[in-house]
Amino acid sequence: MARIIALDFGKQRTGIAVTDELQLIASGLTTVNTKDLLQYLKDYSAKENIAVIVVGEPKRWDNTSSESEASIQIFLKKLKTYFPLIPIDRQDERFTSKVAFQTMVESGLKKKQRQNKELIDEISATLILQSYLNRI
């Protein structure tokens, strides 16, 4: 079975999470510079079979798109060009960064570790993926 991969897309960095082959468990994979993201995904897909790519959908309280959605739409067009045969889905990502930070606090990470933005992005991607798995 193929894996599902989730992205917490950002202008600077993108957190990446992936499922196991049975698509049961979401785990953080890494964080990459967004400018290197498409190449990273291309390299990853050469090693692993990807069933779906889930991209976080940032929304405001009133359910409207956030300002970062414009950048995500540009990225989605490129993503579809690179991976025309892999379905791309979206998942609401409201509050994932806050929940990721709270998870870090509750797990006992020291203040210095909690300031690691790459780790927050990776945990956020994992939360996006887990929400997606709960929805499907």
Secondary structure, 3 states (H helix, E strand, C coil): CCEEEEEECCCCEEEEEEECCCCCCEEEEEEEEHHHHHHHHHHHHHHCCEEEEEEEECECCCCCECCCHHHHHHHHHHHHHHCCCCCEEEEECCCHHHHHHHHHHHCCCCHHHHCCHHHHHHHHHHHHHHHHHHHC
